[in-house]
């Protein structure tokens, strides 16, 4: 399938998209809070040239039905595992997650390490307390219910504009899509549950962040962490915390980009991710393995060029 489709996952309606050659190495794409698989749209044709690309609306997001259980990171990750089982994809995957999707990707690694070949964390939740004020306000009981009871066009436009450094990307199509999602029965309650599970009005809770990153670090994998320098949802200085927690990770800051670099600079994003995946797959092949990441980068001129700007803020 090369367009979104609805499948049944243990009786739960789930919206998925699968692109690329089924025999190619699989890549799994996970979106953020209150979002949908459309957040990866520019990457489908780019990544599908070399990989089988799988994306889904997480349980209770987009056009997927919610889980019967209250929403937690573990519930979301188990929903991903069940979807992969339904699709018959049991190979280790390169898992890319944006925002909340990054935290779900790490939770997937913790729950089922054999399913994860590498991680690509894109402006990922889990590395700092600061988060945009509108999300923090949802953690206040009465205010949160009022804010999610009915999504207006003005509210949808503001949310879309917050995601991008370039306001032109808050297109009419994206706003209409956000309104269509808001008309579904599950997303508002799932968003409230997720925010209250992970944050307070002061910011993102430290307990789950520390627990998740520590648990993920017990399962070493190749990791790429990227951030947009003008992210207004999860600030770019979270990247430095991510470097401290995953000191062997490859990292990069996209200058002048907001919360979703996969949309704002799709070619540069895809080039960096494809170079990373090539390196991770090279390291997995039988035969003499490079002793360090540095030696592997040195053998691949394209990868070495990308790595020249991989560390530090520009």
C-alpha positions as CSV (number, residue, x, y, z in Angstrom):
1,X,0.0,0.0,0.0
2,X,1.3,3.5,-0.8
3,X,-1.6,5.5,0.6
4,X,-3.0,5.4,4.2
5,X,-5.2,2.4,4.9
6,X,-7.4,1.2,7.8
7,X,-6.5,-2.2,9.3
8,X,-7.8,-4.0,12.3
9,X,-5.3,-4.5,15.1
10,X,-6.7,-6.8,17.7
11,X,-10.1,-5.4,16.8
12,X,-9.0,-1.8,17.1
13,X,-9.2,0.4,14.0
14,X,-5.7,1.5,13.1
15,X,-4.6,3.7,10.2
16,X,-1.3,2.8,8.6
17,X,0.8,3.6,5.5
18,X,3.4,1.2,4.1
19,X,5.8,2.2,1.2
20,X,8.8,0.7,-0.5
21,X,10.0,-2.8,-1.3
22,X,8.9,-5.3,1.3
23,X,12.3,-7.0,1.1
24,X,14.2,-3.7,1.9
25,X,15.3,-3.0,5.5
26,X,12.3,-1.6,7.5
27,X,12.0,1.9,8.9
28,X,9.2,2.8,11.3
29,X,8.0,6.4,11.6
30,X,6.2,7.7,14.7
31,X,4.5,11.1,15.0
32,X,4.0,13.4,17.9
33,X,1.2,14.3,20.3
34,X,-2.1,15.1,18.7
35,X,-0.6,14.5,15.3
36,X,-0.8,11.9,12.5
37,X,1.3,10.0,10.0
38,X,0.9,13.0,7.6
39,X,3.8,14.6,9.6
40,X,6.1,12.3,7.7
41,X,4.6,12.8,4.2
42,X,7.7,14.4,2.6
43,X,9.9,11.5,3.7
44,X,7.8,8.6,2.3
45,X,9.2,8.9,-1.3
46,X,12.7,9.7,-0.1
47,X,13.1,6.9,2.3
48,X,11.2,4.3,0.3
49,X,13.9,4.3,-2.4
50,X,16.0,2.2,-0.1
51,X,13.8,1.0,2.7
52,X,10.4,-0.4,3.5
53,X,8.7,2.5,5.3
54,X,6.0,1.9,7.8
55,X,4.0,4.7,9.5
56,X,0.8,4.7,11.6
57,X,-1.5,6.9,13.6
58,X,-0.7,6.0,17.2
59,X,-3.6,4.7,19.3
60,X,-6.1,7.5,19.8
61,X,-4.3,9.8,17.4
62,X,-5.2,10.8,13.9
63,X,-7.8,8.4,12.6
64,X,-6.8,5.4,14.8
65,X,-9.1,4.2,17.5
66,X,-7.9,4.6,21.1
67,X,-6.8,1.8,23.3
68,X,-9.3,0.6,25.9
69,X,-6.6,1.4,28.6
70,X,-5.7,4.8,29.8
71,X,-3.0,6.3,27.6
72,X,0.6,5.9,28.7
73,X,3.9,5.6,26.8
74,X,3.8,1.8,27.3
75,X,0.2,1.6,26.0
76,X,1.3,3.5,22.9
77,X,4.4,1.4,22.3
78,X,2.4,-1.8,22.7
79,X,-0.1,-0.5,20.1
80,X,2.9,-0.1,17.8
81,X,4.1,-3.6,18.5
82,X,0.6,-5.0,17.8
83,X,0.4,-3.1,14.6
84,X,3.8,-4.5,13.4
85,X,2.6,-8.0,14.2
86,X,-0.6,-7.4,12.2
87,X,1.5,-6.2,9.3
88,X,3.7,-9.3,9.6
89,X,6.8,-7.2,10.1
90,X,9.0,-8.9,12.7
91,X,12.5,-7.8,11.6
92,X,14.5,-5.3,13.6
93,X,13.5,-1.8,12.5
94,X,15.1,1.6,12.3
95,X,12.7,3.6,14.5
96,X,12.3,7.3,13.9
97,X,10.1,9.3,16.3
98,X,9.3,13.0,16.3
99,X,8.4,14.8,19.6
100,X,6.2,12.3,21.6
101,X,7.0,9.8,18.9
102,X,10.7,9.9,20.0
103,X,9.7,8.9,23.6
104,X,7.5,6.1,22.1
105,X,10.5,4.9,20.1
106,X,12.6,4.7,23.2
107,X,9.8,2.9,25.1
108,X,9.6,0.4,22.2
109,X,13.3,-0.3,22.6
110,X,12.8,-0.9,26.3
111,X,9.8,-3.2,25.8
112,X,11.1,-5.2,22.9
113,X,14.8,-4.6,22.2
114,X,15.0,-7.2,19.4
115,X,12.6,-5.1,17.3
116,X,14.8,-2.0,17.2
117,X,17.9,-1.8,15.0
118,X,18.5,1.9,15.6
119,X,16.9,5.1,16.8
120,X,16.4,8.4,15.0
121,X,15.1,10.9,17.6
122,X,13.6,14.1,16.0
123,X,13.0,17.0,18.5
124,X,12.2,14.2,20.9
125,X,10.4,14.4,24.2
126,X,12.3,13.1,27.1
127,X,15.3,15.4,27.3
128,X,14.1,18.4,29.2
129,X,11.3,20.0,31.3
130,X,10.5,22.9,29.1
131,X,7.5,22.5,26.7
132,X,5.2,25.0,25.0
133,X,2.7,26.8,27.2
134,X,-0.4,25.6,25.4
135,X,0.6,22.0,26.2
136,X,1.3,22.8,29.8
137,X,-2.1,24.5,30.2
138,X,-3.8,21.2,29.1
139,X,-2.5,19.6,32.3
140,X,-4.8,21.9,34.3
141,X,-8.0,19.9,34.8
142,X,-10.8,22.3,34.0
143,X,-8.8,24.4,31.5
144,X,-7.6,21.3,29.7
145,X,-11.2,20.0,29.2
146,X,-12.3,23.4,27.9
147,X,-9.4,23.7,25.5
148,X,-10.0,20.3,23.9
149,X,-13.7,20.2,23.9
150,X,-13.9,22.0,20.6
151,X,-11.0,22.8,18.2
152,X,-11.6,26.1,16.3
153,X,-10.0,27.1,13.0
154,X,-8.1,29.8,14.8
155,X,-6.8,27.3,17.3
156,X,-5.8,24.8,14.6
157,X,-4.0,27.6,12.7
158,X,-2.1,28.6,15.9
159,X,-1.1,25.0,16.6
160,X,0.2,24.5,13.0
161,X,2.1,27.8,13.1
162,X,3.8,26.9,16.4
163,X,5.2,23.7,14.8
164,X,7.1,25.5,12.1
165,X,9.7,28.3,11.9
166,X,8.3,29.1,8.5
167,X,4.6,30.2,8.9
168,X,3.9,29.5,5.3
169,X,4.0,25.8,6.1
170,X,0.8,26.2,8.2
171,X,-1.2,25.6,5.0
172,X,-4.9,25.5,4.6
173,X,-4.6,21.8,3.9
174,X,-2.8,21.2,7.2
175,X,-5.3,23.2,9.1
176,X,-8.2,21.3,7.5
177,X,-6.5,18.0,8.3
178,X,-6.1,19.1,12.0
179,X,-9.8,20.0,12.1
180,X,-10.8,16.6,10.6
181,X,-8.8,14.9,13.3
182,X,-10.4,17.0,16.0
183,X,-13.8,15.8,14.8
184,X,-12.9,12.2,15.8
185,X,-14.1,10.9,19.1
186,X,-10.8,9.8,20.6
187,X,-8.0,12.3,20.0
188,X,-9.0,15.0,22.6
189,X,-9.3,12.6,25.5
190,X,-6.1,10.8,24.5
191,X,-4.3,14.1,24.3
192,X,-5.4,15.1,27.8
193,X,-4.5,11.7,29.2
194,X,-1.0,11.9,27.6
195,X,-0.3,15.4,28.7
196,X,-1.4,14.6,32.3
197,X,0.6,11.4,32.3
198,X,3.8,13.1,31.2
199,X,3.5,16.8,32.3
200,X,2.1,19.3,34.8
201,X,1.4,23.0,34.2
202,X,5.1,23.6,35.3
203,X,6.5,21.4,32.5
204,X,7.4,17.8,31.6
205,X,7.7,15.5,34.6
206,X,11.3,14.5,35.5
207,X,10.5,11.0,36.8
208,X,9.5,9.3,33.5
209,X,12.2,11.1,31.6
210,X,15.0,9.9,33.8
211,X,13.5,6.4,33.9
212,X,13.0,6.1,30.2
213,X,16.4,7.4,29.1
214,X,18.2,5.2,31.7
215,X,16.2,2.1,30.6
216,X,16.9,2.8,26.9
217,X,20.6,3.3,27.5
218,X,20.7,-0.3,28.8
219,X,20.1,-1.4,25.1
220,X,22.9,0.2,23.1
221,X,21.9,0.9,19.5
222,X,23.1,3.4,16.9
223,X,21.3,6.6,17.6
224,X,20.8,9.8,15.6
225,X,19.4,12.8,17.4
226,X,18.4,15.9,15.4
227,X,16.8,19.2,16.5
228,X,15.5,22.3,14.9
229,X,17.2,25.5,16.2
230,X,13.9,27.5,16.2
231,X,11.7,24.8,17.9
232,X,9.0,26.6,19.9
233,X,7.6,23.4,21.4
234,X,10.6,21.6,22.8
235,X,13.5,24.1,22.8
236,X,16.8,23.4,21.0
237,X,18.9,23.3,24.1
238,X,17.3,19.9,24.9
239,X,19.8,18.6,22.3
240,X,22.6,19.3,24.7
241,X,20.9,17.2,27.4
242,X,20.4,14.5,24.8
243,X,24.1,14.5,24.1
244,X,24.9,14.1,27.7
245,X,22.5,11.1,28.1
246,X,23.6,9.4,24.9
247,X,27.2,10.5,24.5
248,X,27.9,8.1,21.6
249,X,24.9,9.3,19.6
250,X,25.3,11.2,16.3
251,X,23.7,14.6,16.7
252,X,22.8,17.5,14.5
253,X,21.1,20.9,14.8
254,X,19.1,22.2,11.8
255,X,19.7,26.0,11.9
256,X,16.5,28.1,11.4
257,X,14.2,25.1,11.5
258,X,11.2,24.4,13.9
259,X,9.7,21.3,15.5
260,X,9.5,19.2,12.4
261,X,12.7,19.2,10.3
262,X,11.3,16.2,8.3
263,X,8.9,18.7,6.8
264,X,10.8,22.0,6.9
265,X,14.0,20.8,5.3
266,X,13.0,17.4,3.8
267,X,16.0,16.9,1.5
268,X,18.6,17.7,4.1
269,X,16.8,15.6,6.7
270,X,16.5,12.6,4.4
271,X,20.2,12.9,3.4
272,X,21.3,12.8,7.0
273,X,19.0,10.0,8.0
274,X,19.9,7.9,4.9
275,X,23.6,8.3,5.7
276,X,23.0,7.3,9.3
277,X,21.0,4.3,8.3
278,X,23.6,3.2,5.8
279,X,26.3,3.4,8.5
280,X,24.1,1.4,10.9
281,X,23.4,-1.2,8.4
282,X,27.1,-1.4,7.3
283,X,28.1,-2.0,11.0
284,X,25.6,-4.9,11.2
285,X,26.9,-6.8,8.2
286,X,29.1,-9.9,8.7
287,X,32.8,-9.5,8.3
288,X,35.4,-7.2,9.7
289,X,33.6,-4.4,11.6
290,X,35.0,-0.9,12.0
291,X,36.4,-0.5,15.5
292,X,34.8,2.9,16.0
293,X,32.2,5.1,14.5
294,X,34.9,7.5,13.5
295,X,36.6,4.9,11.3
296,X,33.3,4.0,9.7
297,X,32.6,7.7,8.9
298,X,36.1,8.0,7.4
299,X,35.5,5.2,4.9
300,X,32.3,6.8,3.6
301,X,33.0,10.3,2.0
302,X,29.3,11.3,1.9
303,X,28.8,10.3,5.5
304,X,32.0,12.1,6.5
305,X,30.8,15.3,4.9
306,X,27.5,15.1,6.8
307,X,29.4,14.4,10.0
308,X,31.5,17.6,9.8
309,X,28.5,19.6,11.1
310,X,27.0,16.9,13.3
311,X,28.2,18.2,16.7
312,X,27.6,21.5,18.4
313,X,25.3,24.4,17.9
314,X,25.7,26.4,14.8
